[in-house]
């Protein structure tokens, strides 16, 4: 009888817990574990950096809904009926109600229940970045285009699996009304009343709790002709006009809005969008719509950079396994791409159906043009002269992809952008990278409020 090795025991233990994918970097003695995992039928994806491997592993669990667990799945829990009664009382009395759909609703696979709640009650909703797609971004009740106004003026907010963290400005004034009442639905008790005390704390599975709310609130509907809806629609229209005017500018280099406008016109509705960066991620959230749940992966809760390639690899491996026609489109700021850019070799090695679009403004938030850079070089030591936010102007990121056998495109114009993206979408056999050069001075449209974390530069 052959002796069972430690590596084989580890692999069999992982297999018994329904692990299907492993992401990592091997060296002695871990090589044997990876080989044993492959022999046990687990797909092993060799990465170039531990950080990216961790991001890929977390993303595959989110996308598949399968997590390593030695215990049986917990029972579906419901909220206390007294809290349900209180929540419905608050909703019925609200003049300016708002539903915020968080990542937790996507984790819970609660899209059916959430849609019914929105459509039965007629309440406007706002998705968090990774809550996008639980209901389609083009749903008539989505008020993402009036995000600041909705958060500021809402008097009752239903939080469906969303944390009051930096993404939602911690729930604090002046972004929120100081008198707002929060109805919080969450599976984690420690999240309830975090930062802002909940007027109604509904602890339980989001799908189950929403069904409880529906049983009680079904006879009530928020009027579609209310002043609240009128206010939100006016703001949405005004913001859409500003974004459209920026998107349709024909000046070169392009700005963010022009690039995203043309990207959005070509992306398939069922593609998985991965995004990270500063302005790249923020503007992309508003202009690149999601129509399906769990089809957006970005920096999320912790706001960390470097997540993009790892997330995209996980999504690409899953799509490759399922042999679906869905594409994975990873949209990166040039600074963000630098964190994990070497993972393009991983994409090429496994021929993953990933398209990377680097929105290249030569810097972090902003850069300088090549002429200005050369003038600065003449002035002396660049470590004391170059602004800390600048990167090398017009860096050829597409050549990194080409170096490993993928397809790289240098893009300066709208025509080049549309042509390169369409070619990349048509090629499902090899990853691509579009290096889209935009105006280094391009910025977001005027915001009602800056982020709480923004420094006063």
C-alpha positions in Angstrom: 0.0 0.0 0.0 1.4 3.4 -1.0 2.1 5.8 1.7 -0.2 8.9 1.6 1.9 12.1 1.7 1.1 15.3 3.7 0.5 17.1 0.4 -2.1 14.6 -0.6 -3.9 14.8 2.7 -4.1 18.6 2.3 -5.4 18.3 -1.3 -8.0 15.7 -0.3 -9.1 17.8 2.6 -9.6 20.8 0.3 -11.4 18.6 -2.2 -13.7 17.3 0.5 -14.7 20.8 1.2 -15.7 21.4 -2.4 -12.7 23.6 -3.3 -12.6 23.8 -7.0 -9.9 26.5 -7.6 -6.6 27.3 -6.0 -4.6 30.4 -6.7 -1.0 30.8 -5.5 2.7 30.9 -6.0 4.7 27.8 -5.3 8.2 27.0 -4.0 9.6 24.2 -2.0 7.8 22.5 -0.2 4.5 23.9 -1.5 5.0 22.7 -5.0 3.9 19.2 -3.9 0.7 20.6 -2.5 -0.2 22.3 -5.7 0.6 19.1 -7.7 -1.5 17.0 -5.3 -4.4 19.5 -5.7 -4.2 19.1 -9.4 -4.2 15.3 -9.1 -7.3 15.6 -6.9 -9.1 17.5 -9.6 -8.6 21.1 -8.3 -7.8 23.7 -10.8 -4.5 25.4 -9.9 -3.8 28.9 -11.2 -0.2 30.0 -10.7 0.0 33.7 -10.0 2.9 36.2 -10.0 2.2 37.9 -6.6 0.7 36.6 -3.3 -1.6 39.7 -3.1 -3.1 39.1 -6.5 -3.6 35.4 -5.6 -5.5 36.3 -2.5 -7.7 38.7 -4.4 -8.4 36.1 -7.0 -9.4 33.5 -4.4 -11.8 36.0 -2.7 -13.4 36.9 -6.0 -14.0 33.3 -7.1 -15.9 32.7 -3.9 -18.0 35.8 -4.4 -18.8 34.9 -8.0 -19.6 31.3 -7.4 -21.2 31.6 -4.0 -19.1 28.7 -2.8 -16.9 29.2 0.3 -14.6 26.8 2.2 -16.5 25.5 5.2 -16.2 22.5 7.5 -19.7 23.1 8.9 -23.1 22.8 7.3 -24.7 25.9 5.9 -26.4 27.9 8.7 -30.2 28.1 8.8 -31.9 31.0 7.1 -32.7 33.5 9.8 -35.5 36.0 10.0 -35.7 39.3 11.8 -37.6 40.0 15.0 -41.3 40.7 14.1 -41.3 43.7 16.4 -38.5 45.3 14.4 -40.3 44.5 11.1 -43.4 46.4 12.5 -41.2 49.3 13.4 -39.5 49.3 10.0 -42.8 49.4 8.1 -44.1 52.2 10.4 -41.0 54.3 9.5 -41.4 53.6 5.8 -45.1 54.5 5.8 -44.3 57.8 7.5 -41.4 58.7 5.2 -41.5 61.7 3.0 -38.2 61.0 1.3 -37.5 57.2 1.5 -34.4 55.6 -0.1 -33.3 52.0 -0.4 -29.5 51.4 -0.6 -28.6 48.0 -2.1 -25.3 46.8 -0.9 -22.8 44.0 -1.7 -24.5 41.9 1.0 -27.6 41.7 -1.1 -25.4 40.3 -4.0 -23.7 37.8 -1.6 -27.2 36.7 -0.4 -28.4 36.1 -4.0 -31.4 38.2 -3.0 -32.0 39.9 -6.3 -35.5 38.5 -6.7 -36.7 39.6 -3.3 -35.0 43.1 -3.6 -36.6 43.7 -7.0 -40.0 42.9 -5.6 -39.5 45.2 -2.7 -38.5 48.1 -5.0 -41.3 47.5 -7.4 -44.0 46.9 -4.9 -43.2 50.0 -2.8 -42.1 52.3 -5.6 -39.2 53.6 -3.5 -36.1 54.9 -5.3 -32.9 52.9 -4.8 -29.2 53.5 -4.9 -26.7 50.7 -5.4 -23.3 50.6 -3.7 -20.5 49.9 -6.2 -20.6 46.1 -5.8 -24.4 46.2 -5.2 -24.7 47.3 -8.8 -26.6 44.8 -10.9 -28.7 43.3 -8.1 -31.2 45.4 -9.9 -30.2 46.7 -13.3 -28.6 50.1 -13.4 -31.2 51.2 -16.0 -34.1 50.3 -13.7 -36.6 53.3 -13.5 -36.2 53.4 -9.7 -32.4 53.7 -9.8 -31.3 57.1 -8.7 -27.5 56.6 -9.0 -27.3 59.7 -11.2 -28.5 61.8 -8.3 -26.5 60.0 -5.6 -25.4 63.0 -3.5 -28.8 64.5 -3.5 -30.5 61.2 -2.6 -28.1 60.6 0.3 -28.3 64.2 1.6 -32.1 64.6 1.6 -33.4 61.1 2.4 -35.3 61.0 5.7 -35.6 57.2 5.9 -33.0 54.9 4.4 -33.3 51.1 4.1 -29.8 49.6 4.1 -29.8 46.2 2.5 -26.5 44.6 3.3 -24.6 47.8 3.0 -22.0 49.1 5.5 -22.0 52.8 6.6 -18.3 53.0 5.8 -16.2 55.3 3.6 -18.2 54.4 0.5 -21.3 55.8 2.1 -19.4 58.6 4.0 -20.0 56.8 7.3 -23.6 58.0 7.3 -22.5 61.3 8.7 -23.6 64.9 7.9 -23.1 66.9 5.7 -23.5 63.9 3.3 -26.5 62.7 5.1 -29.3 64.5 7.0 -28.5 64.6 10.7 -32.1 63.5 11.3 -32.1 60.5 8.9 -33.7 57.3 10.2 -31.8 54.1 9.2 -33.6 50.7 8.7 -30.7 48.3 8.6 -30.9 44.8 7.3 -27.8 42.7 7.8 -26.7 39.1 8.6 -23.9 40.3 10.8 -24.9 41.5 14.3 -21.7 43.5 14.6 -22.6 45.7 11.6 -26.0 46.8 13.1 -25.9 50.5 14.3 -22.2 50.8 13.2 -21.4 54.5 13.0 -25.1 55.5 13.0 -27.7 54.0 15.4 -30.4 52.1 13.5 -34.0 53.2 14.1 -34.9 49.6 13.2 -32.2 46.8 13.2 -33.3 43.8 11.2 -30.8 40.9 11.9 -31.2 38.1 9.4 -30.8 36.7 5.9 -31.5 39.6 3.5 -33.8 37.5 1.2 -35.8 36.3 4.2 -36.0 39.7 5.9 -37.1 41.4 2.7 -39.9 38.8 2.3 -41.0 39.6 5.9 -41.1 43.3 5.0 -43.1 42.5 1.8 -45.7 40.6 3.8 -46.4 43.7 5.9 -45.9 46.6 3.5 -47.6 45.1 0.4 -50.7 47.3 0.7 -48.6 50.5 0.8 -46.9 52.3 -2.1 -44.8 55.5 -2.2 -46.4 57.9 -4.7 -44.6 58.3 -8.0 -45.8 61.9 -8.3 -44.3 63.0 -4.9 -42.0 66.0 -4.5 -39.2 63.6 -3.6 -39.4 61.8 -7.0 -39.6 65.2 -8.8 -36.5 66.5 -7.0 -34.5 63.3 -7.8 -35.5 63.2 -11.4 -34.6 66.9 -11.9 -31.1 66.3 -10.5 -30.7 63.1 -12.5 -31.5 65.0 -15.7 -29.2 67.9 -14.9 -26.3 65.5 -14.1 -26.9 63.4 -17.2 -26.7 66.6 -19.4 -23.4 67.6 -17.8 -21.9 64.1 -18.3 -23.1 64.0 -21.9 -21.6 67.4 -22.8 -18.3 66.2 -21.4 -18.5 62.8 -23.2 -19.2 64.4 -26.6 -16.2 66.7 -26.6 -14.1 66.1 -29.7 -10.8 67.6 -28.3 -7.7 65.5 -28.0 -6.4 64.0 -25.8 -9.7 62.5 -24.7 -11.2 63.1 -21.3 -12.5 60.5 -18.9 -16.1 60.9 -20.0 -15.4 60.6 -23.7 -13.4 57.4 -23.2 -16.1 55.9 -20.9 -18.9 56.9 -23.2 -17.5 55.0 -26.2 -16.5 52.0 -24.0 -20.0 51.8 -22.6 -21.5 51.8 -26.1 -19.6 48.7 -27.0 -19.5 46.6 -23.8 -21.9 43.6 -23.8 -24.6 43.8 -21.2 -23.6 40.5 -19.6 -19.9 41.3 -19.3 -18.1 41.2 -15.9 -16.7 44.6 -15.2 -13.6 44.8 -13.0 -12.4 48.3 -12.0 -9.9 50.1 -9.8 -8.3 53.5 -9.7 -9.3 56.9 -8.4 -11.2 58.9 -11.0 -11.1 55.9 -13.3 -13.1 53.8 -10.8 -15.4 56.6 -9.6 -16.4 57.8 -13.1 -16.6 54.2 -14.4 -19.1 53.4 -11.7 -21.5 56.0 -13.0 -21.0 55.5 -16.8 -20.4 51.7 -17.2 -23.8 50.2 -16.3 -24.4 46.7 -14.8 -27.5 44.7 -15.7 -26.8 41.5 -13.8 -25.9 40.7 -10.2 -22.3 39.9 -9.2 -21.0 41.3 -12.5 -18.9 44.1 -11.0 -15.7 43.7 -8.9 -13.8 46.7 -7.7 -11.9 48.1 -4.8 -14.9 47.9 -2.5 -15.0 48.0 1.2 -11.3 48.6 1.9 -10.5 50.8 -1.1 -7.3 48.9 -1.8 -5.5 49.2 -5.1 -4.0 46.2 -7.0 -7.3 44.2 -6.9 -8.0 44.5 -10.6 -5.8 41.8 -12.3 -6.4 39.2 -9.6 -10.2 39.8 -9.7 -10.1 39.6 -13.5 -8.1 36.4 -13.5 -10.7 34.8 -11.2 -13.5 35.9 -13.4 -11.7 34.8 -16.5 -10.9 31.3 -15.1 -14.6 30.9 -14.2 -15.8 32.0 -17.6 -13.3 29.7 -19.3 -14.4 26.7 -17.2 -18.1 27.4 -17.9 -17.4 28.0 -21.6 -19.8 30.9 -21.5 -19.7 33.8 -24.0 -19.3 36.4 -21.2 -16.3 38.7 -21.4 -14.3 40.0 -18.5 -13.3 43.7 -18.9 -10.8 45.1 -16.4 -10.7 48.9 -16.4 -7.6 50.3 -14.6 -6.2 53.6 -13.8 -2.5 53.8 -14.9 -1.4 54.0 -11.3 -3.6 51.1 -10.2 -2.3 48.9 -13.1 1.2 49.3 -11.7 0.3 47.4 -8.5 -0.3 44.1 -10.1 0.4 44.6 -13.8 2.7 41.6 -14.1 -0.3 39.4 -13.8 -0.9 39.9 -17.5 1.6 37.1 -17.9 -0.7 34.9 -15.9 -3.6 35.9 -18.2 -1.5 35.1 -21.3 -0.2 31.8 -19.9 -3.8 30.5 -19.4 -5.2 32.3 -22.4 -7.9 33.9 -20.3 -10.7 35.9 -22.0 -9.7 39.2 -20.2 -9.6 42.7 -21.7 -7.6 45.3 -19.8 -8.3 48.9 -20.5 -5.8 51.2 -18.9 -7.1 54.8 -18.6 -3.7 56.6 -18.8 -3.5 60.2 -17.6 0.2 60.0 -16.7 -0.3 60.1 -13.0 -2.2 59.5 -9.7 -5.3 61.8 -10.0 -3.4 63.9 -12.6 -0.1 63.9 -14.5 1.8 66.1 -16.9 2.3 65.9 -20.7 5.5 64.7 -22.3 6.7 68.3 -23.1 6.3 69.5 -19.5 8.1 66.4 -18.3 11.1 67.1 -20.5 11.2 70.7 -19.3 11.2 69.5 -15.7 14.0 67.0 -16.4 16.2 70.0 -17.5 15.7 71.6 -14.1 17.6 69.1 -12.1 17.0 66.2 -9.8 13.6 64.8 -10.6 13.2 63.3 -7.1 13.0 66.9 -5.8 11.2 68.4 -8.8 8.6 66.0 -10.2 5.2 66.3 -8.5 4.6 63.2 -6.3 1.4 62.4 -8.3 3.1 62.2 -11.7 4.1 59.0 -13.6 6.1 58.7 -16.7 4.1 60.4 -19.5 2.6 58.1 -22.1 4.1 54.9 -20.7 3.6 52.0 -23.1 1.6 49.7 -20.9 0.2 47.8 -24.0 3.8 46.5 -24.7 3.7 44.6 -21.3 0.8 42.6 -22.7 2.5 42.1 -26.1 5.7 40.9 -24.4 3.8 37.8 -23.2 2.0 37.1 -26.4 -1.3 39.0 -25.8 -2.6 41.8 -27.9 -1.6 45.4 -27.1 -3.2 48.5 -28.5 -2.0 52.1 -28.1 -5.1 54.3 -28.2 -5.2 58.1 -28.7 -8.5 58.8 -30.6 -12.1 57.7 -30.4 -11.8 55.8 -33.6 -8.7 53.9 -32.3 -10.6 53.2 -29.0 -13.7 51.8 -30.7 -11.7 49.7 -33.2 -9.3 48.2 -30.6 -12.1 47.4 -28.2 -14.3 45.8 -30.9 -11.3 43.7 -32.0 -10.6 42.6 -28.4 -14.2 41.7 -27.8 -14.2 39.5 -31.0 -11.0 37.7 -29.9 -11.9 35.2 -27.2 -8.7 33.2 -27.5 -6.2 35.7 -26.0 -6.2 38.6 -23.5 -5.8 42.2 -24.7 -4.7 45.5 -23.2 -5.8 48.9 -24.5 -3.5 51.7 -23.3 -5.9 54.7 -23.6 -4.1 58.0 -23.4 -6.3 60.8 -22.0 -5.7 64.4 -21.0 -3.4 64.5 -18.0 -5.6 67.4 -16.6 -8.9 65.5 -17.1 -10.9 65.4 -13.9 -14.4 64.5 -12.6 -17.2 66.9 -13.1 -17.9 69.2 -10.2 -19.1 67.3 -7.2 -21.6 68.4 -4.5 -19.2 67.0 -1.8 -15.6 65.8 -1.9 -14.7 62.5 -0.3 -14.2 62.6 3.4 -10.8 61.1 2.9 -9.6 63.6 0.3 -6.6 65.7 1.4 -6.6 69.5 0.9 -3.8 69.5 -1.6 
